[in-house]
């Protein structure tokens, strides 16, 4: 039973990380085009530039029941 619970938590973490990475990519592309960036519920956003690239980083604080902070970064050509 404990193994099943651990597996489900890992699956949920992976799923949430993928959604966060997709949201970071959409945010970076929108900001590079000069459009309004969408928001991801509960995530803090920061932006930076690296040469011709505009990068967006989304971070989620640790939340119950997972208690693991997540972050994702994506860059787009500005």
N, C-alpha and C positions, 0 to 999 in steps of 0.2 A: 504494500500500500504506500509506503514511504517513497519507493522508487517511482511509482506512478505519479504521485504528487510532485516530486522533483522534476519529472519529465514534462508534466503539464506547465509548471512554472517556467522551465527553459523554453518551451514552445511559445508561451505567451511573451516572454522577453524577446525572443527572436522576431516574432511578429511585430511587436511594438517598435523594435529597432529598424525593421524594414520600412514601416510606415514613416518613421522619423527621417530616414535617409531619403525617401521619396519626397517628403515635404521640404527637406533642405534643398534638393535639386530643383524643385519647382520654384522655391523662393529665390535661389541664386539666378535662375533664368529670368524670372520676372524683374528682379532688381537690375540685372544687366541690360534689359530692354528699356528700363525706365518706367515700368509699370508698377502699380501698387502690389506689394507682396502679400500673399495670403498668410493667414495666421494658423498656427497649429496649437490647438487648445492645450494650455498649461506649459507651453515651451517658451523659454527665453531665447531671443534671437540676437545674434551679433553679426556684424559684417566686417570684412577687411578686404584690402586689395593686395594682390601679389602680381606686380607687373601689369599686364593687360587683363588679368583675371579678377573678377569680383567674387568673393567667397562669402557664403552664408553658413553660419553654425547655429544649429538648434540644440538646446539642452533641456532635458527634463530632470527635475529633481527627483530624488528617491521618493516613491509613493507606495503606500500599502496596496496590496499585500506583497509586492515584489521587493521593495526597499533597495532597488538598484538604480543609481543615476545613469541616464543614457544621454549620448550626444551624437550628432551626425554633422558632417561638413560636406559641402559641395561647392564647386566653383564653376563659373560660366565666363566666357569671353565677353568683355565689356565693350 
